[in-house]
Amino acid sequence: MNQSVTARAGAPFTLANGAVLKNRLAKSAMSEQLADGRQDPTARLERLYRVWAENEIGLLISGNIMVDREHLGEVKNVVLDERSDLDAFRRWTDAGRADGTHFWAQLNHPGKQTPKFLTREPVAPSAIALGGGLEQTFNTPRALTDAEILAVIGKFARSALLAREVGFTGVQIHGAHGYLVSQFLSPLHNQRTDRWGGALENRLRFVVETYRAIRALVGADFPVGIKLNSADFQKGGFSEADSMEVVQALAREGVDLIEISGGTYESPAMVGAGLPQPGKASTRQREAYFLAYAEKVRKLVATPLMVTGGFRSSAGVEAALAGGATDLIGLARPLAVAPAMASRLINDPGYRIEMSMPTTGSKLVDQMTFLAITWYEYQLARIGDGKQPLPRMNAWRSVLSTLWGLGMKGLAKRRA
Ligand SMILES: Cc1cc2nc3c(=O)[nH]c(=O)nc-3n(C[C@H](O)[C@H](O)[C@H](O)COP(=O)(O)O)c2cc1C
């Protein structure tokens, strides 16, 4: 078995356009929050991505890059548009492509998932507020007009073309986690009665048209992938059956890679919250959250798949690849505390990283400061500063840093 662990994770993978990923391990998107005040990439981002690229990962997917600077999800998001400093992007992609690593840009629009202090009037398919206590932090959006929807699609395509120009080797549409694309797919969040809402064939029009617009600009040989929810894990929301239909529609369109995740801000299954606790019986089920879904998708489409969420060990990676449900393994949080994890997974069959959800002990504080995300952002910033991450860092240190950052922002009266 030891030999096969190394063989499978380390085996190259060829995409439809002929591009070869040097192995099966991919860094899934993690919003770094390391842009400068003009939302351009910084030296810290270059350092962070160089560290990952030089430690054997096959594919790096950037944290979400916003396509509209009027609609950020977080204060320090990177934006790629005609006002961007393209040389700063080129320096970033040079770093992320070190050692023959593929580096893709994840493109996103937050829709209603943008906090009040950033966006006074968020936009969404329908004027429906986020629930589950998030009303405190997020304003109710207004519904996009037909013309505005077409304009947003144009922005995705423009950013994708720029991504190709500045040296990214592919792009990924962020269609998961409750952001704008996923809001269009959801029957809870999309209650439009025009061609963009209602039946699933209308709800998926936004993502299909976005894909087509990107493809028309970047050409047939530039990889275009999508990150998609297996489900939103909300009653009456985007279901597994819906998701299977979307996967098939995108496969027909020719999408190069489908990454599978799940959840939204209201129900954050992407980081394992609220999912059934792992049983002992199956290594595969125990480790990765969305493998069972991928197994079903595999029977429907031939498009390459990447499953993300929960992978922590060489044995778990081996089992998932051997089972054939996924081609690539997506890794996020572990790479924030163990940036050389890919190398360990490939070379050490006994490797396992133990990780627990960071907590202050107060659910309220954890939620208000988005600790499940911000704790990891703190680690990314450390790597970007040339320091070692702190895998056992006390949660309060992250909370204080988050509050300090918000305070500074408030004082500067910055608005994106
Ligand atoms: C700090 C942080 C930022 C994230 N930002 C993004 C993002 O920008 N886009 C995205 O698709 N997923 C994002 N995610 C989710 C991860 O890509 C991944 O789906 C999730 O963390 C589960 O994988 P893991 O168990 O390997 O961490 C983020 C997760 C973390 C912890």
The ligand as an ORCA input file, in Angstrom:
! r2SCAN-3c Opt
* xyz 0 1
  C      -9.459     31.230      5.253
  C     -10.358     30.540      4.261
  C     -10.723     31.220      3.115
  C     -11.498     30.576      2.137
  N     -11.773     31.256      0.994
  C     -12.368     30.611     -0.040
  C     -12.505     31.252     -1.294
  O     -12.067     32.385     -1.504
  N     -13.117     30.565     -2.282
  C     -13.560     29.272     -2.097
  O     -14.087     28.678     -3.043
  N     -13.451     28.645     -0.924
  C     -12.828     29.269      0.113
  N     -12.644     28.607      1.290
  C     -13.090     27.196      1.423
  C     -11.975     26.234      1.032
  O     -11.607     26.364     -0.338
  C     -12.393     24.772      1.253
  O     -13.520     24.504      0.424
  C     -12.749     24.453      2.704
  O     -11.834     25.091      3.593
  C     -12.720     22.938      2.960
  O     -11.477     22.371      2.648
  P     -10.400     21.966      3.796
  O     -11.091     21.007      4.710
  O      -9.248     21.352      3.064
  O     -10.038     23.231      4.505
  C     -11.917     29.230      2.318
  C     -11.584     28.566      3.493
  C     -10.801     29.198      4.444
  C     -10.419     28.437      5.693
*
